[in-house]
């Protein structure tokens, strides 16, 4: 089975759309569209920064693979999980842009899914590979923001 965060994000966005079709309740309007655009731009910047930092370090960006290097610079100084943070921003952007306030509870569910399905295992691999260096990074850099 292919188990990648973008597929989960797509499933959650599809759920947002479905909720919007079944239970339309417009609330956000133009302000939601503007905030959604800002979230998408910020998310793209986070993803680009993370991918660039990982490419410079010659380590994997693919979940479930063993990292070769502990990346702590660039956007990783802001968040230990900038790509997952961007994914959460993309989901919130979809909720705002599609104007589906009833889908807001999906955001914490998505964050929990990311934490349980990907982040915990990734952090365990990083801790096993880099020990005290990872612990120091985790102590000074928050998981999300």
For each residue, the residues with C-beta under 8 A, 3 or more apart:
1:
2: 7
3: 7 63 64 117
4: 7 8 62 63
5: 8 9 63 83 84 87 114 118
6: 9 10 87
7: 2 3 4 10 11
8: 4 5 11 12 110 113 114 117
9: 5 6 12 13 87 90 91 110
10: 6 7 13 14
11: 7 8 14 15
12: 8 9 15 16 91 94 106 109 110
13: 9 10 16 17 90 91 94
14: 10 11 17 18
15: 11 12 18 19 103 106
16: 12 13 19 20 91 94 95 98 100 103 106
17: 13 14 20 21 94 98 100
18: 14 15 21 22
19: 15 16 22 23 100 102 103 106
20: 16 17 23 24 98 99 100 102 103
21: 17 18 24
22: 18 19
23: 19 20 102
24: 20 21
25: 100 101 102
26: 29 99
27: 32 99 101
28: 31 32 33 35 96 99 101
29: 26 32 33 99
30: 33 34
31: 28 34 35
32: 27 28 29 35 36 96 97 99
33: 28 29 30 36 37 96 97
34: 30 31 37 38
35: 28 31 32 38 39 93 96
36: 32 33 39 40 92 93 94 96 97
37: 33 34 40 41 93 97
38: 34 35 41 42
39: 35 36 42 43 89 90 92 93 96
40: 36 37 43 44 89 90 93
41: 37 38 44 45
42: 38 39 45 46 86 89
43: 39 40 46 47 85 86 87 89 90 93
44: 40 41 47 48 86
45: 41 42 48 49
46: 42 43 49 50 75 79 82 83 85 86 89
47: 43 44 50 51 82 83 86
48: 44 45 51 52
49: 45 46 52 53 74 75 82
50: 46 47 53 54 61 74 75 76 82 83 86
51: 47 48 54 55 61 83
52: 48 49 55 56 74
53: 49 50 56 57 71 73 74 75 76
54: 50 51 57 59 60 61 71
55: 51 52 58 61
56: 52 53
57: 53 54 68 69 71
58: 55 68 69
59: 54 67 68 69 71
60: 54 65 66 67 68
61: 50 51 54 55 83
62: 4 65
63: 3 4 5 118 122
64: 3 118 121
65: 60 62
66: 60 125 129
67: 59 60 70 71 125 126 129
68: 57 58 59 60
69: 57 58 59
70: 67 126 129 130 133 134 137
71: 53 54 57 59 67 74 76
72: 76 77 137 141
73: 53 76 77
74: 49 50 52 53 71 77
75: 46 49 50 53 78 79 82
76: 50 53 71 72 73 79 80 82 141
77: 72 73 74 141
78: 75 82 141 145
79: 46 75 76 82 85 141 142 143 144 145
80: 76 123 137 138 141 142 143
81: 84 85 114 119 143 144
82: 46 47 49 50 75 76 78 79 85 86
83: 5 46 47 50 51 61 86 87
84: 5 81 87 88 114 118 119 144
85: 43 46 79 81 82 88 89 144 145
86: 42 43 44 46 47 50 82 83 89 90
87: 5 6 9 43 83 84 90 91 110 114
88: 84 85 91 92 107 110 111 114 144
89: 39 40 42 43 46 85 86 92 93
90: 9 13 39 40 43 86 87 93 94
91: 9 12 13 16 87 88 94 95 106 107 110
92: 36 39 88 89 95 96 107
93: 35 36 37 39 40 43 89 90 96 97
94: 12 13 16 17 36 90 91 97 98
95: 16 91 92 98 100 101 103 104 106 107
96: 28 32 33 35 36 39 92 93 99
97: 32 33 36 37 93 94
98: 16 17 20 94 95 103
99: 20 26 27 28 29 32 96
100: 16 17 19 20 25 95 103
101: 25 27 28 95 104
102: 19 20 23 25 105
103: 15 16 19 20 95 98 100 106
104: 95 101 107
105: 102 108 109
106: 12 15 16 19 91 95 103 109 110
107: 88 91 92 95 104 110 111
108: 105 111 112
109: 12 105 106 112 113
110: 8 9 12 87 88 91 106 107 113 114
111: 88 107 108 114 115 144
112: 108 109 115 116
113: 8 109 110 116 117
114: 5 8 81 84 87 88 110 111 117 118 119
115: 111 112 118 119 120 143
116: 112 113 119 120
117: 3 8 113 114 121
118: 5 63 64 84 114 115 121 122
119: 81 84 114 115 116 122 123 143
120: 115 116 123 124
121: 64 117 118 124 125
122: 63 118 119 125 126
123: 80 119 120 126 127 134 138
124: 120 121 127 128
125: 66 67 121 122 128 129
126: 67 70 122 123 129 130 134
127: 123 124 130 131 134 135
128: 124 125 131
129: 66 67 70 125 126 134
130: 70 126 127 133 134
131: 127 128 134 135
132: 135 136
133: 70 130 136 137
134: 70 123 126 127 129 130 131 137 138
135: 127 131 132 138 139
136: 132 133 139 140
137: 70 72 80 133 134 140 141
138: 80 123 134 135 141 143
139: 135 136
140: 136 137
141: 72 76 77 78 79 80 137 138
142: 79 80 145
143: 79 80 81 115 119 138
144: 79 81 84 85 88 111
145: 78 79 85 142
